[in-house]
Structures are given as structure tokens and as C-alpha cells.
């Protein structure tokens, strides 16, 4: 599908999971986008390996959850195990809440799946144009558009594309962010690491105690695919270019392992930890690692980027379709910037706790008398890595949310506690409307009005906004403090935009609310 006259409503720069998700979301919301990726193909490396329940809710909305689940590990792999060596016994273990088993707060379960299995599914989700081997090398903002200069690495040809908006999802070393001279805050580079992808028969050590991640004193081991394959994550050695990777993997498996590792790929990378000072520069917006680089412990980085795209794309669609004003895009940074900082703090805390586990284990082994030490108590509560508060309890405060007179419920900074609430700004809680149909399934590329009395609300005109009115069973309405004519107005990203506890105060309240949410006053 060619880009007519070198013009496109949205140019997406970067073809990782966040860019591909944005491409699929924009297509669902009727927006034509061009995605350019500087590499010649999707990444062959596993990279991120965890989809939390919120990401799977988004993919359920896109109709992709079943396909993703089909390529993922069974739920029992939603666990981390700590061992001295991979072929040793667990000295500690912890479940990944929402991954290893269903949770009542969501209609879906998260998944352990490698990024190189996820991306082909996202690529096939829409036929929107995508150009591999094409890199953005310059961009210029104009009054009503952005002109991007692209180079095709195969032909060497330079082209110019004029876009109404540019979405930068081009990673932690984002060319777009650097050209805009947007600074970052946070620890920054936390060290160099290497991922070694290899084949080896390790089932006799791990099949009876499956896990998504095995932390050992000699690096992190992770099964890659249900049918086989492994990855070893380790700090990059000084002379990495001359390293004997098969030998290093074999030694890392531990004395007596006697396993031959067939090394397939080696990738060196830097673990970054930062948040961009701004997520928006005029008509250019940052998402995913371009906006916030999150350490891998806890698997939160890719998921935060997916949530970025979900927050932003409906707003872009509204502006481009004309039922929202341009100032609505300002709420993207207002809403997602605090979430990025909270996520970064949690990931850094997780990293420190993981280091503490190995420090305590080393002290335990040194103090031992030669016998096998007993299991170790982890330096966090059973709920520490639950993180549902950070995953499902995200709360937005912006001009795209109409606050009511309820006392705001803020998520805990540790991210563990999640209390479902129908307060404005929160994700719509999951409740079953009928068999296998959640309140979240009623949401889509429209605003959803959930009310016990649809007939009463249908009298109000909602044009030009896309709005659907959905019946809310009385027992659910009572649970969320709604009287017979009350209603919840849910945004296309699943967050509650407004709430009326006992019907509209006037006949025009719904159009007024939609106007306020989508056309905030200029600041």
C-alpha cells in the first residue's frame, strides 16, 4: 500500500512491539499510518519475554490474544526460580502474579512469550504499510505537519514524507529524541550485558520445575519457546569479541553439567534506566523505550510501552477524524509521564532486590559447613512482585478526565495493591456482563456509556463522537455506587472519563462531558 504523494496522517518510526502495536491500534481506529524500521527484518532476538494482564487485555481488544497465547508457554512457566546452578535445586522461588494463574481482576491471563514470537503476530494484525530497511535521518516541523527525510539502506535512495504527526518508537537510543534534544533523567546506563541464544537438552533439569526465568550465580537462564531453545543473560566480558561463548555457556551451567551448548546468536546490549524529560514536541510524540528505558527485572518496560500506545492512539484518531481538538494530545504526556517514573522506580527496586538475593545466598553458603544450605527466605513479601497496582491500578489525572466529588484513590508506589474502583481516571474494572463477556469487551474504538438505564441516556445526542451505550446489570451498578439512572463514561483506552452517580444533571450533560474530555481548553 503506497503512501500517496509522500503524505501520511501518522508516521511511526521503529518497528518493535510498541510501534507494531500502535500500527494495529491506529488501523483499528481508522487511521492510516506508515511504519518505517531501519533494520531489514523483525528482530531475531528474544528480548522482552513477558506480557502482563493489561497488555493482554489490549491484545484481546485487538483480537490477538488467542494467537499470542497459542505461541506462549503454559501458565506454570509464570514463575521465577533461584538456584546456585541451573542443574541445582531451588533455594527460593516466586510466582508472577497474573501470569502463572488467572486473577479475578481481569478476564485474561498474562503470558511468557519471547518478543520474536510476538512481533510476527503484531505485524500480521493489519495490512497498513510498513517499510523495512528504511531509516529516518532528519525531520522538520512545520505549522500543520512534520517533514521526515528517510533513507532506504538497500537502494540508498532518500525520500521525504509529510506526516500530520510522528510517533517515535525507535528505542532507548532514539534518533528522534536525540534530534529533538530531549534530555533524560534517571540512573542512565546500568552496564553492558550479553544475550546468548543457544540450543541444549536441559529438560531433565527443568521440565519438572518449569519457570520463565532461572536466576543463578552464573547468570540468568530462560527457556525461549515451548518447543525448545534457551537464552543466557550475563554481564558482557571485557574481551567479548574473542569470547568462547559455547565454552562460557557450558561452564555457566555448572560443574558436572556435561552439556554441549550449540550457540546460535550473540547480542551485546546496554541496560538503560531513564525517563525522557518530555514525551511530546509539537507534532512529534515519544513512546516505549524512546520515552522511558526500564531495566528488565520484572518485565515492565515493553508493557509500559504498549500502554503508551493504547493511551495515545485513540487521541490521535480523535484529532485526525475531527471529533477531538489538538490540545487533547497534551494529555498523553500529562497521563503517561508519572506512570513512567513510577515504573522506573519499581524496576530499579526490583533490580536491587535481585542483587540482594544473591548477596544473601553467597553469605549463606560461606557460613555453611559444607552441607547443602536450607531454602532461603526471599527479601520481599509474597506480594512484592504482584505489581497489579502498577499494572491495573494506573490512574490518570488530566483534562481528559472529569473528576467527581469522590476521594481520589492513588496507587501505592510499590505497585502491589490493586483495589478495583470506578472513580474517574481509573481503568474500568472487569466484571462479567454475561458468560465470557467482560465489561472490558464492551469497549472498543468508541466511548462506552455503561448504565442500568440505557433508554434514558439514548435520548441524548452524541454526534460527532463515536459512542455506544451498554446496559450495566443492577448488581454491578450498585457495586460502583451508581443509582438506577447513573452512568460511567469510559474512554476508548478503557479508562473512566466521567461518572454520574444518579443520572445527568441536565439534558445536555453527555455532549458537554464529551466536549470537555476531547476538546480541553488551551494551556
Secondary structure as UniProt FT lines:
FT   HELIX           4..6
FT   STRAND          7..13
FT   HELIX           17..28
FT   TURN            29..30
FT   STRAND          33..37
FT   STRAND          50..51
FT   HELIX           53..61
FT   TURN            62..63
FT   HELIX           65..70
FT   HELIX           75..77
FT   STRAND          79..83
FT   TURN            86..87
FT   STRAND          90..95
FT   TURN            97..99
FT   TURN            104..105
FT   STRAND          111..112
FT   HELIX           115..123
FT   TURN            124..125
FT   STRAND          130..132
FT   STRAND          134..141
FT   STRAND          146..152
FT   TURN            153..155
FT   STRAND          158..168
FT   TURN            172..173
FT   HELIX           175..179
FT   TURN            180..181
FT   STRAND          184..199
FT   HELIX           203..206
FT   HELIX           207..209
FT   STRAND          213..216
FT   TURN            217..218
FT   STRAND          219..225
FT   TURN            226..227
FT   STRAND          228..235
FT   TURN            238..239
FT   HELIX           240..242
FT   HELIX           245..252
FT   TURN            255..256
FT   STRAND          262..276
FT   STRAND          280..281
FT   TURN            282..283
FT   STRAND          284..286
FT   HELIX           288..290
FT   STRAND          292..293
FT   TURN            297..298
FT   HELIX           301..321
FT   HELIX           326..329
FT   HELIX           330..367
FT   TURN            382..386
FT   HELIX           388..391
FT   TURN            399..400
FT   TURN            413..414
FT   TURN            424..425
FT   STRAND          426..427
FT   STRAND          432..434
FT   TURN            435..436
FT   STRAND          437..438
FT   HELIX           439..442
FT   STRAND          447..451
FT   HELIX           454..457
FT   TURN            458..459
FT   TURN            463..464
FT   STRAND          467..471
FT   HELIX           474..479
FT   TURN            480..481
FT   TURN            484..485
FT   STRAND          487..490
FT   TURN            492..493
FT   STRAND          495..500
FT   TURN            501..502
FT   TURN            507..508
FT   HELIX           509..518
//
